[in-house]
Amino acid sequence: MTGREEKPMALAKTIMIQGTSSHVGKSLLCTALCRIFKQDGFRVAPFKAQNMALNSYVTLDGGEIGRAQGAQAEAAGAVATVQMNPILLKPKQDLQAQVVVLGKPLADMSARDYRQHFLPRAADLVQQCLAELRQQYEVLVIEGAGSPAEVNLKDRDIVNMRTAFWAAAPVILAADIDRGGVFASLVGTLELLEPLERQKVAGFIINKFRGDLELLRPGLDFLERRTGLPVLGVVPYLHDHGIAEEDSVALANGPHAPAGGELDIAVIKLPRISNFTDFDLLSRVPGVSLRFVAQAEGLGQPDAVILPGTKNTVADMLYLKEQGLEQAIIALVRDGMPLVGICGGYQMMGSMLYDPLGSEAGLGHVPGLGLLDIETTFGAVKEVHRCTAEISCPELTWLKTKGPLTGYEIHTGQVVLGPGAQTLLQITGRSGRPVCLADGAVARGGQVFGTHLHGLFDNPQLLLDWVNYLRQRKGLAPLTADRLPVCREDRYNRLADWVRRHLDMKKIYEIMGLGARKA
């Protein structure tokens, strides 16, 4: 004993972004704040108690969290952990979702069962994760979900105002002016909050602004007079920010890139599409026009088609058949068009999908596209890993790189190759452990291939090689590596600089009780 009591570690200061509705830009604002606090010298981490998304992120130890919290952790310079998003809901069917708790699947639940039987015992879990993070970091940037004023859900809402109270977090209410009705949505949200909840709100952010700020000024003055709260910033609409989107709501506005590019790449917009962030980097390659297609009549004659991941492979395979996309894709491939499948999309390319446990659609088995000599059987074990891999197939003559790849797996289906398919790659590492596992399949001389490996096109050299393969097929000159999009770090810095320029960060620091910035 030294005779001196050790001073307890100070808990992290907190700030919370809530919204007047979904898709107002909460995730992006939190990502920007994570990078701003990192730039200012703080140890910072993100938090979201409960997330509903089909885009997920795999932690280093093989846990599954929301993609937004993974991106926010990257922006913060922190290692993503399951405590940053303790509850993840992944919709499987209209009224059912897989409930992922601390990175691992717990059960498939209906909305009613989740609300009645799970939420009442989730409060302790959320508070425990908050306490752990507040002990490890100096700043916690917390994201809400939807709106805190959903009167039919508030009694068991654990992700908005209850989290704010548990975390002692002042709340900034964000609204999307691009949708219209921004003042009504802000004032109306405040009116529907309880008095103690209203006291938590410290100010407003108006997001996605496209106009003349001086024309908006009378509205800002009205809002501040009416509510007694400050407008902490008006953030202009940021085009092509390059940060992973939260969920498929982001696809509602159409393709990632405008039409008219030298290469036309179609991604099939499955009803249960997941991890479409696989194609973010591809969509920003110069000359690539990437579009999402939901019906056969919109497919046209693309230079390549991608079948993305899905939360329900069997149900979305049936969707391909119902929409006429199955035969349209098969016809294009027979005419020589390249086809790539990722995870569930890869499984659909095979001859048969077996679902003996009824975990997908309860149909037993469904034929696939028959473009790869593989069969998939869905079981109870979910593989979730960060991976390293190496391409092992000599048929990919367009592939110039032989170096290691990185990516991640999230799947329950187990694939068996027949004699007509060659293995695409060897997985050499899973969740930090060395392995030697075959994955993926190739056919038609490399024209058709698929893999369980998400993030395949995040590997710059493979991305460049595949794009140049498509360009060569059209007689276009190859791109050089310096034409590829900028790296994630540059995108996070660009986002932070943009948001910092338009927020009153001095006031936000005061609201949080952080005092002066660090050097």
C-alpha positions in Angstrom: 0.0 0.0 0.0 1.3 3.5 -0.9 -0.9 5.3 1.7 -2.5 7.2 -1.2 -5.9 6.5 -2.7 -5.7 6.1 -6.5 -7.9 8.7 -8.2 -10.8 7.0 -10.0 -10.7 7.2 -13.8 -13.0 9.9 -15.1 -15.9 8.7 -17.2 -16.0 9.7 -20.8 -17.9 12.8 -21.7 -20.8 12.1 -24.0 -22.8 13.6 -26.8 -25.8 12.1 -28.6 -27.3 12.7 -32.0 -31.0 11.9 -32.3 -33.1 12.6 -35.3 -36.6 13.7 -36.2 -36.9 10.5 -38.4 -34.9 7.8 -40.0 -32.3 8.7 -42.7 -31.8 12.3 -41.6 -28.0 11.7 -41.5 -27.4 10.7 -37.9 -24.9 8.0 -38.8 -22.9 10.4 -41.0 -22.9 13.2 -38.4 -21.7 10.8 -35.7 -19.0 9.5 -38.0 -17.8 13.1 -38.6 -17.9 13.9 -34.8 -15.8 10.7 -34.1 -13.1 11.9 -36.5 -13.3 15.5 -35.3 -12.7 14.5 -31.6 -9.9 12.2 -32.8 -8.3 15.1 -34.7 -8.6 17.2 -31.5 -6.6 14.6 -29.5 -9.3 12.7 -27.7 -9.7 8.9 -27.3 -13.2 8.6 -28.7 -15.6 5.7 -29.5 -19.1 5.4 -31.0 -22.1 3.8 -29.4 -25.6 2.7 -30.6 -27.6 0.6 -28.3 -29.8 -1.1 -30.9 -29.4 -1.0 -34.7 -31.6 -2.4 -37.4 -29.6 -2.9 -40.6 -28.7 -5.4 -43.2 -25.2 -3.8 -43.6 -23.0 -5.3 -40.9 -19.4 -5.0 -39.8 -17.3 -7.8 -38.5 -15.0 -7.1 -35.5 -11.5 -8.5 -35.2 -12.8 -11.3 -32.9 -15.6 -12.3 -35.2 -18.5 -10.4 -33.7 -21.2 -8.7 -35.9 -22.2 -5.1 -35.4 -23.9 -2.4 -37.5 -21.9 -1.2 -40.4 -22.3 2.4 -39.2 -20.7 1.7 -35.9 -17.8 -0.1 -37.6 -17.3 3.0 -39.8 -17.6 5.3 -36.8 -15.0 3.3 -35.0 -12.6 3.6 -38.0 -13.2 7.3 -38.0 -12.5 7.5 -34.3 -9.2 5.5 -34.7 -10.6 2.9 -32.3 -10.8 -0.9 -32.6 -14.5 -1.8 -33.2 -16.0 -4.0 -30.5 -19.4 -5.5 -29.9 -20.0 -3.2 -27.0 -20.3 -0.3 -29.5 -23.5 -1.9 -30.9 -24.7 -4.5 -28.4 -27.9 -5.3 -30.2 -28.2 -5.7 -34.0 -31.4 -6.6 -35.7 -31.1 -8.1 -39.2 -34.5 -8.4 -41.0 -35.1 -11.8 -42.6 -38.7 -11.5 -43.6 -41.3 -8.7 -43.3 -42.2 -9.4 -39.7 -39.1 -11.3 -38.5 -35.5 -10.5 -37.8 -32.4 -12.2 -36.5 -31.4 -10.7 -33.2 -27.7 -10.4 -32.7 -26.5 -9.8 -29.2 -22.9 -8.8 -28.4 -22.0 -9.9 -31.9 -23.5 -13.4 -31.9 -26.9 -14.5 -33.2 -29.4 -15.1 -30.3 -32.6 -16.0 -32.1 -35.0 -15.1 -34.9 -37.9 -13.1 -33.4 -41.1 -11.4 -34.6 -41.4 -7.7 -33.8 -44.0 -8.5 -31.2 -41.9 -11.2 -29.4 -38.8 -8.9 -29.5 -40.7 -6.0 -28.0 -42.6 -8.1 -25.4 -39.9 -10.6 -24.3 -36.5 -9.3 -25.2 -36.6 -5.5 -24.7 -37.5 -5.6 -21.0 -34.3 -7.4 -20.2 -32.1 -5.5 -22.6 -31.7 -2.4 -20.5 -29.1 -4.0 -18.2 -27.0 -5.0 -21.2 -27.1 -1.5 -22.8 -26.1 0.1 -19.5 -23.3 -2.4 -18.9 -21.8 -1.7 -22.4 -22.1 2.0 -21.9 -20.3 1.8 -18.6 -17.5 -0.3 -20.1 -16.9 2.2 -22.9 -17.1 5.2 -20.7 -14.3 3.8 -18.6 -12.1 3.1 -21.6 -12.5 6.3 -23.6 -12.6 10.1 -23.0 -15.4 10.8 -25.4 -18.4 8.8 -26.5 -20.4 9.7 -29.6 -23.8 8.1 -29.3 -26.3 7.6 -32.1 -30.1 7.3 -31.7 -32.5 5.5 -34.0 -35.5 6.7 -35.9 -37.2 9.4 -33.8 -37.4 9.7 -30.0 -41.0 10.8 -30.4 -42.6 7.5 -31.6 -45.4 7.5 -29.1 -46.4 3.9 -29.8 -42.8 2.7 -29.0 -41.5 5.0 -26.4 -42.4 2.9 -23.3 -39.8 0.3 -24.3 -37.4 2.4 -26.5 -33.9 1.7 -25.3 -32.0 3.5 -28.1 -33.0 7.1 -27.8 -33.9 9.1 -24.6 -33.3 6.2 -22.2 -29.8 5.8 -23.6 -29.3 9.6 -23.2 -30.2 9.4 -19.5 -28.1 6.3 -18.9 -25.1 8.0 -20.6 -25.7 11.4 -19.1 -25.6 12.7 -22.7 -26.8 16.0 -23.9 -28.9 15.5 -27.1 -28.5 17.3 -30.4 -31.6 16.9 -32.5 -30.9 16.5 -36.2 -33.4 17.0 -39.1 -33.2 16.6 -42.9 -34.1 19.9 -44.6 -33.9 18.2 -48.0 -37.2 16.4 -47.3 -39.0 19.6 -46.5 -40.9 20.5 -43.3 -37.8 20.8 -41.3 -39.1 23.4 -38.8 -42.4 21.4 -38.2 -40.4 18.2 -37.7 -38.1 19.8 -35.1 -40.8 21.7 -33.2 -43.2 18.7 -33.4 -40.6 16.3 -32.1 -39.9 18.6 -29.1 -43.6 18.9 -28.4 -44.1 15.1 -28.3 -41.2 14.6 -25.8 -41.9 14.5 -22.0 -40.7 17.6 -20.1 -37.6 15.8 -18.7 -36.8 14.5 -22.2 -37.1 18.0 -23.6 -34.6 19.2 -21.0 -32.1 16.8 -22.5 -32.1 18.5 -25.9 -29.3 21.0 -26.1 -29.7 22.2 -29.7 -30.4 21.4 -33.3 -28.5 20.5 -36.5 -30.2 21.1 -39.8 -28.7 18.6 -42.3 -28.5 18.2 -46.1 -29.0 21.9 -46.9 -28.8 22.9 -50.6 -29.9 26.6 -50.6 -28.9 30.1 -49.7 -28.3 30.4 -46.0 -29.5 34.0 -45.8 -32.9 32.9 -47.1 -33.0 30.3 -44.3 -32.0 32.8 -41.6 -35.6 33.9 -40.7 -36.5 30.3 -40.1 -33.5 29.7 -37.9 -34.4 32.8 -35.9 -38.0 31.6 -35.5 -36.8 28.1 -34.4 -34.5 29.6 -31.7 -37.2 32.0 -30.4 -39.9 29.3 -30.4 -37.8 26.6 -28.6 -35.2 28.6 -26.7 -32.5 26.3 -28.1 -29.6 27.1 -30.4 -29.2 26.0 -34.0 -25.7 24.5 -33.7 -25.2 24.2 -37.4 -26.6 24.0 -40.9 -24.7 21.3 -42.8 -24.8 21.5 -46.6 -25.5 18.4 -48.6 -22.3 16.6 -49.2 -22.2 14.7 -52.5 -20.1 11.5 -52.9 -18.9 11.5 -49.3 -17.8 7.8 -49.7 -18.8 6.7 -46.2 -20.6 3.4 -45.9 -24.3 3.9 -45.7 -26.4 2.5 -42.8 -29.0 0.4 -44.7 -30.9 -0.1 -47.9 -32.9 3.1 -47.4 -29.9 4.8 -49.0 -30.7 2.9 -52.3 -34.1 4.6 -52.6 -32.7 7.4 -54.6 -31.3 5.0 -57.3 -27.8 4.2 -58.4 -24.6 5.1 -56.6 -23.2 6.7 -59.8 -24.9 8.6 -62.6 -25.7 7.0 -65.8 -23.4 7.5 -68.9 -20.2 6.0 -67.6 -17.9 4.0 -69.9 -18.8 0.8 -68.0 -22.4 -0.1 -67.0 -22.4 -2.4 -64.0 -25.8 -3.6 -62.7 -26.2 -4.8 -59.1 -29.4 -6.8 -58.5 -31.4 -5.0 -55.8 -32.7 -7.9 -53.9 -35.5 -7.3 -51.4 -33.3 -8.4 -48.5 -30.0 -7.1 -49.9 -27.3 -6.9 -47.3 -23.8 -5.4 -47.2 -24.2 -3.5 -50.5 -21.3 -1.5 -49.1 -19.3 -4.1 -50.9 -19.6 -2.0 -54.0 -18.9 1.5 -52.7 -15.4 1.6 -53.9 -16.3 0.1 -57.2 -19.0 2.8 -57.7 -16.5 5.6 -57.4 -14.0 4.2 -60.0 -13.7 6.7 -62.9 -15.8 5.6 -65.8 -18.0 3.2 -63.8 -21.7 3.7 -63.8 -23.1 1.4 -61.1 -26.8 1.0 -60.8 -29.2 -1.1 -58.7 -31.8 -3.0 -60.7 -35.0 -4.6 -59.2 -36.9 -5.8 -62.3 -35.9 -7.6 -65.5 -37.0 -4.8 -67.7 -34.5 -2.5 -66.1 -31.6 -4.8 -66.6 -30.7 -3.9 -70.2 -27.3 -5.0 -71.6 -24.8 -4.1 -68.8 -21.1 -4.8 -69.1 -21.4 -6.9 -65.9 -23.9 -8.0 -63.3 -23.3 -8.5 -59.6 -25.5 -10.6 -57.3 -25.0 -9.1 -53.8 -25.4 -10.6 -50.4 -28.8 -11.2 -48.9 -30.2 -12.0 -45.5 -32.5 -14.7 -47.0 -31.0 -16.4 -50.0 -33.9 -18.7 -50.7 -36.6 -16.0 -50.5 -34.5 -13.7 -52.8 -33.9 -16.6 -55.2 -37.6 -16.9 -55.5 -37.8 -13.2 -56.1 -35.4 -13.5 -59.1 -37.7 -16.1 -60.6 -40.9 -14.1 -60.0 -39.4 -10.9 -61.5 -38.0 -12.6 -64.6 -34.5 -11.8 -63.5 -33.4 -15.4 -63.4 -33.9 -16.0 -67.1 -32.6 -12.5 -68.0 -29.3 -13.1 -66.1 -28.9 -16.6 -67.5 -29.4 -15.2 -71.1 -26.8 -12.5 -70.6 -24.2 -14.9 -69.2 -24.7 -17.2 -72.1 -24.0 -14.2 -74.4 -20.7 -13.7 -72.6 -21.5 -11.1 -69.9 -19.4 -11.4 -66.7 -21.3 -12.3 -63.5 -20.0 -12.0 -59.9 -21.8 -13.3 -56.8 -21.0 -12.3 -53.3 -22.1 -14.4 -50.3 -25.9 -15.1 -50.9 -25.5 -14.0 -54.5 -22.8 -16.6 -54.9 -25.0 -19.3 -53.4 -27.8 -18.4 -55.8 -25.5 -19.0 -58.8 -25.4 -22.7 -58.0 -27.7 -25.6 -59.0 -29.6 -26.1 -55.7 -30.3 -24.4 -52.3 -31.2 -26.8 -49.5 -32.9 -25.5 -46.4 -33.5 -28.6 -44.2 -34.1 -26.5 -41.0 -36.5 -24.1 -42.6 -34.4 -21.2 -41.5 -34.6 -19.4 -44.9 -38.1 -19.8 -46.3 -39.4 -23.1 -45.1 -39.5 -24.6 -48.6 -37.0 -27.4 -48.2 -35.1 -26.8 -51.4 -35.1 -24.4 -54.3 -33.2 -24.6 -57.6 -30.6 -21.9 -58.2 -29.4 -20.2 -61.4 -27.3 -23.2 -62.4 -24.4 -21.1 -63.5 -21.9 -22.6 -61.1 -21.6 -26.3 -60.3 -22.2 -25.9 -56.6 -24.9 -26.8 -54.0 -25.6 -24.9 -50.8 -27.0 -26.3 -47.6 -28.2 -23.9 -44.8 -27.5 -25.0 -41.3 -27.6 -23.6 -37.8 -24.0 -22.4 -37.5 -23.2 -18.9 -38.6 -19.7 -18.1 -39.8 -18.7 -14.6 -38.9 -15.0 -13.8 -39.4 -12.5 -11.3 -40.6 -10.4 -13.0 -43.2 -7.2 -13.1 -45.2 -7.2 -15.0 -48.5 -5.3 -15.7 -51.7 -6.7 -16.3 -55.2 -5.9 -19.9 -56.2 -7.7 -20.2 -59.5 -5.5 -20.0 -62.7 -8.6 -19.4 -64.9 -8.7 -15.8 -63.7 -6.3 -14.7 -66.5 -7.3 -11.1 -66.0 -6.0 -11.1 -62.4 -2.6 -9.5 -62.3 -2.1 -9.5 -58.5 -1.2 -12.6 -56.6 -0.9 -10.9 -53.2 -3.1 -11.5 -50.2 -6.7 -10.2 -50.0 -8.7 -9.1 -47.0 -12.4 -9.3 -46.4 -15.0 -10.9 -44.1 -17.5 -13.7 -44.0 -21.1 -13.6 -42.7 -23.1 -16.7 -43.8 -24.8 -19.9 -42.7 -24.9 -21.7 -46.0 -22.2 -24.3 -46.6 -21.2 -24.8 -50.3 -20.0 -28.0 -51.9 -18.4 -27.8 -55.4 -19.1 -30.3 -58.1 -16.6 -31.4 -60.8 -17.6 -28.5 -63.1 -16.4 -25.7 -60.8 -12.9 -24.7 -59.8 -12.1 -23.1 -56.4 -11.7 -19.4 -56.5 -9.5 -18.7 -53.4 -8.0 -20.1 -50.3 -8.9 -18.5 -47.0 -5.6 -18.3 -45.0 -6.8 -16.6 -41.9 -10.0 -16.3 -39.9 -10.5 -14.0 -36.9 -6.7 -13.9 -36.4 -6.2 -17.7 -36.6 -4.3 -19.4 -39.5 -6.5 -21.7 -41.6 -6.5 -23.3 -45.0 -10.0 -23.4 -46.4 -11.3 -23.4 -50.0 -13.9 -20.8 -50.9 -15.7 -19.6 -53.9 -16.1 -21.0 -57.4 -15.2 -20.1 -61.0 -16.7 -21.1 -64.3 -16.6 -20.2 -68.0 -12.9 -19.3 -68.0 -13.2 -16.7 -65.3 -16.2 -14.9 -66.8 -18.4 -16.2 -63.9 -17.2 -16.4 -60.3 -18.5 -16.1 -56.7 -17.3 -16.1 -53.1 -18.5 -15.8 -49.6 -15.9 -13.1 -49.1 -17.5 -9.6 -48.5 -15.2 -6.7 -49.2 -13.7 -8.4 -52.2 -13.7 -5.1 -54.2 -12.2 -3.2 -51.3 -8.9 -4.8 -52.4 -7.5 -2.1 -54.7 -5.4 -4.2 -57.0 -8.1 -6.9 -57.5 -10.6 -4.0 -58.1 -8.3 -2.4 -60.7 -7.7 -5.7 -62.4 -11.4 -6.6 -62.7 -12.4 -3.1 -64.0 -9.6 -3.2 -66.6 -10.8 -6.7 -67.6 -14.2 -5.1 -68.3 -12.6 -2.1 -70.1 -10.5 -4.4 -72.3 -13.6 -6.3 -73.3 -15.0 -2.9 -74.6 -11.8 -1.8 -76.2 -11.1 0.9 -73.6 -7.7 1.9 -72.4 -6.8 0.5 -68.9 -6.9 2.6 -65.8 -3.8 3.1 -63.7 -3.7 2.7 -59.9 -3.5 6.4 -59.3 -7.1 6.7 -60.8 -8.6 4.7 -58.0 -10.7 6.4 -55.3 -9.1 7.9 -52.2 -8.6 5.7 -49.2 -11.0 5.6 -46.2 -8.7 7.8 -44.0 -8.9 10.6 -46.6 -12.7 10.3 -46.8 -13.1 10.5 -43.0 -10.9 13.6 -42.9 -12.8 15.2 -45.7 -16.1 14.5 -44.0 -14.9 15.8 -40.7 -13.5 19.0 -42.3 -16.8 19.6 -44.0 -18.9 19.1 -40.9 -16.5 21.0 -38.6 -16.8 24.0 -41.0 -20.5 24.2 -40.6 -21.0 23.3 -36.9 -20.4 25.5 -33.8 -17.9 23.1 -32.3 -17.0 25.6 -29.6 -20.6 25.5 -28.4 -20.7 21.7 -28.7 -17.6 21.4 -26.5 -19.3 23.7 -23.9 -22.4 21.6 -24.0 -20.4 18.5 -23.3 -18.3 20.1 -20.6 -15.1 19.3 -22.4 -13.4 22.7 -22.1 -10.6 23.6 -24.4 -9.5 21.3 -27.3 -6.4 19.3 -26.9 -3.4 19.9 -29.1 
